């Protein structure tokens, strides 16, 4: 079937510690989002979300983008960039203005957002996002669109995403050195939430746990994102623990974890002997610690190493959720995503450890999204394109769009004068 006419094209690059991936998505004239092409390669020059080698990171980014361009049959000049490191942190700023009981109009909302913009206190850090989570009327929460309603006070909760400035500037420079303009740097949990959480889940209360290569981001959504904690531990740390436990190379450890690893032990694990060397490996190399004469190890030992590391991680996740108030009746479902969530049994392990229902989050079904990319590893990448297409409001870009010509009289005029006096005197 021929593709419909594409009206707009979005490019995205997710810079991870394990993989650097790129995607090109088109928005058709009918409003359908279509994946035109994607590409990925092993990460270089990145450590726990930070650029550690500018030249290597630039090369890897350019390579991933060129692969996506080749698959898409088109080129891009700008991208939305995902960021999982840089000391990500979030806060919620609450702002209210007086309305005086009258009907709320468009410029009231604009005035509120301008006031909210002035209230942001980044404390020397870089603001990645400053977005309205939801509005309040006379203190009542859960208002999606206050236009046309009456209230004494109109308020808004602004979700502010902060990051350390220098790491973000390094990330931007690496992308620009790859001959690409940066549309925006997007916090990975924001992008992932767009891809694997439904609007209802983002509204009612859901914890999103994104297990990356070297960073695990824990975010809480309830009427928008309300909190974020970054844990410097990821799936690569589990791989390193396997390599250390058996005295083998990382490549072998990764293969063992991916093919035979599990977060849930079974009674047959002690009987199952799994080969350390894969097809094409040098069988003459040193045997793994505790291996038999065919260089095989009990699967039970592999599962034991993995679950020990996962226990450490879930302890940190539990503390992060508790610190963000995701407890008791205020805590709901947990969605786990990222490359680390592809480990067999991970949802069951987390559900048991956290005492909450857990599901694995995957990208939505999009036209053109190949089977290899429809996995938790590519949630953030797909989310970057969805975020770009959604074009969410950022209060830093809010400003007067026109000169008001509406005439006010009576109570409306008095309210306008009082508000102006409060603002300027």
C-alpha positions in Angstrom: 0.0 0.0 0.0 1.3 3.4 -1.0 2.1 5.9 1.8 -0.3 8.8 2.1 1.1 12.3 1.4 3.4 13.4 4.3 2.8 16.9 5.6 5.5 17.1 8.2 8.6 15.1 9.2 10.1 14.7 12.6 13.5 13.4 13.5 14.6 12.0 16.8 17.8 10.8 18.4 17.9 9.0 21.7 21.4 9.0 23.1 21.8 6.1 25.6 24.7 4.5 27.3 24.1 1.2 25.6 22.6 2.2 22.2 22.3 5.4 20.1 19.2 5.3 18.0 17.5 7.5 15.5 14.0 7.6 14.0 12.3 9.6 11.3 8.5 9.9 11.6 6.0 11.5 9.2 2.7 13.1 9.9 0.3 12.5 7.0 -2.3 15.0 5.7 -4.9 12.8 7.3 -3.2 13.1 10.7 -1.7 9.6 10.8 1.8 9.2 12.3 4.0 6.9 10.1 7.5 5.6 11.0 9.5 6.3 7.8 12.7 4.7 9.0 15.0 4.1 12.0 18.5 3.1 12.7 20.7 2.3 15.7 24.2 1.4 16.7 26.3 0.6 19.8 26.8 3.7 21.9 30.2 5.4 22.0 31.4 8.3 24.1 28.5 8.1 26.5 28.7 7.1 30.2 25.5 7.0 32.4 23.9 9.5 30.0 26.8 11.9 30.0 29.0 12.7 27.0 32.5 11.5 27.9 34.1 11.6 24.4 32.9 14.3 22.1 34.4 12.9 18.9 33.2 9.3 19.5 29.6 10.5 20.5 29.4 12.7 17.4 30.4 9.8 15.1 27.9 7.4 16.7 25.1 10.0 16.5 25.8 10.7 12.8 26.1 7.0 12.0 22.7 6.2 13.6 21.0 9.1 11.8 22.5 8.1 8.5 21.1 4.6 8.9 17.7 6.0 9.7 17.9 8.3 6.7 18.8 5.4 4.4 15.9 3.3 5.7 13.5 6.3 5.3 14.7 7.3 1.9 14.9 10.9 3.1 17.2 13.2 5.0 16.6 15.4 8.0 18.3 18.5 9.2 17.0 18.8 12.8 16.1 16.4 15.6 14.5 16.1 19.0 17.1 14.7 21.4 16.4 12.4 24.3 18.4 12.9 27.5 18.5 10.3 30.3 21.4 11.7 32.4 22.5 15.2 33.2 21.2 15.0 36.8 17.5 15.2 35.7 15.2 16.4 38.4 11.6 17.7 38.5 9.5 19.9 40.6 6.0 21.3 40.5 5.4 25.1 40.8 1.9 26.3 41.8 0.6 29.7 40.8 -2.8 31.4 41.2 -4.4 34.6 40.1 -7.6 36.4 41.0 -10.5 36.2 38.6 -13.3 37.7 40.7 -16.0 35.3 39.9 -16.3 36.1 36.2 -16.0 34.0 33.1 -12.4 32.8 32.3 -11.1 34.0 28.9 -8.1 33.1 26.8 -6.0 36.1 28.0 -6.7 35.1 31.6 -5.0 31.8 30.9 -2.2 33.6 29.2 -1.8 36.0 32.1 -1.6 33.0 34.5 1.0 31.2 32.4 3.1 34.4 32.2 2.9 34.7 36.0 3.9 31.0 36.3 6.9 31.6 34.0 8.2 34.3 36.4 7.8 31.9 39.3 10.3 29.4 38.0 13.4 29.2 40.2 15.9 27.0 38.4 18.6 27.6 41.1 21.4 27.8 38.5 20.2 24.7 36.6 18.9 24.4 33.0 15.2 24.2 32.5 14.3 21.5 29.9 10.6 21.7 30.2 8.1 24.0 32.0 4.6 22.7 31.1 1.1 23.0 32.6 0.2 19.8 34.3 -3.4 20.8 35.2 -5.4 23.9 36.2 -7.3 24.6 39.4 -10.5 26.6 40.0 -10.8 27.9 43.5 -8.4 25.2 44.7 -10.3 22.4 43.0 -7.9 20.2 40.9 -8.4 18.2 37.7 -9.5 21.0 35.3 -8.1 20.3 31.8 -9.5 23.4 30.1 -10.8 26.3 32.3 -11.9 28.5 29.3 -15.5 29.6 29.6 -15.8 28.6 33.3 -16.4 31.0 36.3 -14.1 31.1 39.3 -12.8 33.4 42.0 -9.2 32.1 41.6 -7.6 30.4 38.6 -4.5 28.4 39.3 -2.1 26.1 37.5 0.4 23.4 38.5 3.5 23.7 36.3 5.8 20.7 35.9 9.4 21.9 35.6 12.1 19.6 34.4 15.6 20.6 35.4 19.0 19.4 34.3 22.7 20.3 34.8 23.6 22.8 32.2 27.1 21.6 31.2 26.1 18.0 30.3 23.1 19.2 28.3 25.3 21.6 26.4 27.8 18.8 25.7 24.9 16.7 24.3 23.7 19.5 22.1 27.2 20.1 20.8 27.7 16.4 20.0 24.5 16.5 17.9 25.3 19.8 16.2 28.8 18.5 15.4 26.9 15.7 13.5 25.5 18.5 11.2 22.1 18.5 12.8 20.1 21.3 14.4 18.5 20.6 17.8 14.8 21.3 18.0 14.8 20.6 21.8 16.4 18.3 24.4 13.6 16.2 25.9 13.9 14.3 29.2 13.7 10.6 28.5 11.0 9.9 31.0 8.8 12.6 29.4 9.2 11.0 26.0 8.7 7.4 27.3 5.5 8.5 29.0 4.2 9.8 25.7 4.9 6.4 24.1 3.8 3.8 26.6 1.3 5.5 29.0 -2.3 6.2 28.0 -3.7 9.6 28.8 -5.8 8.0 31.5 -2.8 6.4 33.1 -0.9 9.7 33.1 -4.0 11.3 34.7 -5.0 8.8 37.4 -1.6 7.9 38.8 1.1 5.6 37.4 4.8 5.1 38.1 7.0 4.8 35.1 10.3 2.9 35.6 12.6 3.1 32.7 15.6 0.7 33.0 18.3 1.9 30.7 21.8 0.7 30.2 23.4 2.6 33.0 20.5 4.8 34.4 17.1 3.9 35.7 14.6 6.8 35.8 11.6 6.5 38.1 8.8 9.0 37.3 5.4 9.4 38.9 2.4 10.6 36.8 -0.8 12.0 38.3 -2.4 14.7 36.3 0.9 15.1 34.5 4.4 14.2 35.8 4.8 15.1 39.4 8.2 13.7 40.3 11.3 12.1 38.9 14.3 10.3 40.5 17.3 9.1 38.5 19.1 6.0 39.8 22.7 5.5 38.5 22.2 1.7 38.0 21.0 -0.1 34.9 21.0 -3.3 32.9 24.7 -3.0 32.0 25.5 -3.2 35.7 23.7 -6.5 35.9 25.8 -7.7 32.8 29.0 -6.6 34.6 27.9 -8.5 37.7 27.4 -11.7 35.6 30.8 -11.2 33.9 32.5 -10.8 37.3 30.7 -13.7 38.9 31.8 -16.1 36.2 35.1 -14.5 35.1 34.0 -14.0 31.5 33.9 -11.2 29.0 31.1 -8.7 28.9 30.0 -9.9 25.5 29.6 -13.4 26.8 27.8 -12.1 29.9 25.4 -10.1 27.8 24.6 -13.1 25.7 24.0 -15.3 28.8 21.8 -12.7 30.4 19.7 -12.1 27.2 19.3 -15.7 26.1 19.2 -17.6 29.4 18.7 -15.0 32.1 15.5 -14.6 34.1 14.2 -12.6 37.0 12.3 -15.6 38.3 13.9 -18.8 39.5 12.4 -22.2 38.6 13.0 -25.7 40.1 14.6 -26.8 36.8 17.4 -24.2 36.9 19.8 -26.4 38.9 19.5 -29.1 36.2 19.9 -26.8 33.3 23.5 -26.4 32.1 23.9 -23.4 29.8 26.9 -22.9 27.4 29.1 -19.9 28.1 30.4 -19.7 24.5 28.0 -18.9 21.8 28.2 -20.0 18.1 31.5 -18.7 16.7 33.1 -18.0 20.1 36.6 -19.2 20.7 36.0 -22.4 22.6 39.7 -22.6 23.4 39.5 -19.6 25.7 39.5 -19.8 29.5 36.6 -21.7 31.1 34.1 -19.8 33.2 34.5 -20.0 36.9 32.6 -23.1 38.1 32.0 -24.4 34.6 32.0 -28.1 33.6 34.3 -29.7 31.0 32.2 -28.3 28.2 32.3 -24.7 29.6 28.7 -24.8 30.8 27.4 -23.3 34.0 24.2 -24.0 36.0 21.4 -21.7 35.0 20.5 -21.4 38.6 23.8 -19.6 39.3 23.1 -17.1 36.5 19.6 -16.4 37.8 21.0 -16.0 41.3 23.4 -13.3 40.2 20.7 -11.5 38.2 18.1 -11.5 41.0 20.7 -10.3 43.5 21.3 -7.2 41.4 17.6 -6.7 40.7 16.9 -6.8 44.5 19.4 -3.9 44.8 17.6 -2.0 42.1 14.1 -2.6 43.3 15.2 -1.4 46.8 16.2 1.9 45.2 13.0 2.1 43.1 10.9 1.5 46.2 12.7 4.3 48.1 12.3 6.6 45.1 8.5 5.9 44.9 8.1 6.4 48.6 10.0 9.7 48.4 7.6 10.9 45.7 4.5 10.0 47.7 3.6 6.9 45.5 2.4 4.9 48.5 -0.8 3.5 49.9 -3.9 4.6 48.2 -2.0 7.3 46.3 0.1 4.6 44.5 -1.3 2.7 41.5 0.1 0.8 38.6 3.8 0.6 37.8 4.9 0.4 34.1 8.4 -0.8 33.5 10.1 -0.1 30.2 13.6 0.4 28.6 16.0 -2.2 27.5 16.3 -3.7 31.0 12.6 -4.5 31.0 13.1 -7.1 28.3 14.6 -9.6 30.8 12.3 -12.6 31.2 10.1 -12.3 34.4 10.9 -8.7 35.2 7.3 -7.6 35.6 6.6 -10.5 38.0 9.7 -9.7 40.0 8.9 -6.0 40.4 5.3 -6.8 41.2 6.4 -9.0 44.1 9.0 -6.6 45.3 6.9 -3.4 45.1 3.5 -4.9 46.0 1.8 -3.2 43.0 0.5 -4.3 39.6 3.3 -4.1 37.0 3.2 -4.3 33.2 5.9 -3.9 30.6 5.5 -0.8 28.5 6.0 -0.9 24.7 5.7 1.6 21.9 2.2 2.1 20.4 1.2 0.3 17.2 2.4 2.7 14.6 2.4 2.2 10.8 5.9 1.4 9.6 7.2 0.5 13.1 9.2 -2.8 12.5 9.0 -5.7 14.8 12.6 -5.1 16.0 11.7 -1.5 17.1 8.3 -2.4 18.7 10.1 -3.3 21.9 10.6 -1.6 25.3 14.2 -0.7 24.2 12.7 1.8 21.7 10.0 3.4 23.8 11.9 6.6 24.4 12.8 6.9 20.7 9.3 6.5 19.5 8.1 8.8 22.3 10.4 11.6 21.1 8.6 11.7 17.7 5.2 11.5 19.4 6.2 14.3 21.7 7.3 16.4 18.8 4.1 15.8 16.9 2.0 16.6 20.0 3.8 20.0 20.3 3.0 20.4 24.0 2.8 23.9 25.5 5.9 25.2 27.2 5.2 28.3 29.3 8.6 29.8 28.4 7.3 30.4 24.9 4.0 31.9 26.0 3.6 35.5 25.1 1.0 38.0 23.8 -0.1 36.7 20.4 -2.2 39.7 19.5 -3.2 43.1 20.8 -6.5 42.7 22.7 -9.4 44.7 21.2 -12.1 43.5 23.6 -13.8 46.3 25.5 -14.6 45.8 29.2 -17.2 47.6 31.2 -18.7 47.4 34.7 -17.3 44.7 37.0 -15.1 43.3 34.2 -13.4 46.7 33.8 -12.9 47.1 37.6 -11.4 43.6 37.8 -8.9 44.4 35.0 -7.9 47.6 36.6 -7.4 46.0 40.0 -5.4 43.2 38.5 -3.2 45.6 36.6 -2.5 47.6 39.8 -1.6 44.5 41.7 0.8 43.5 39.0 2.6 46.7 38.4 2.5 48.5 41.8 
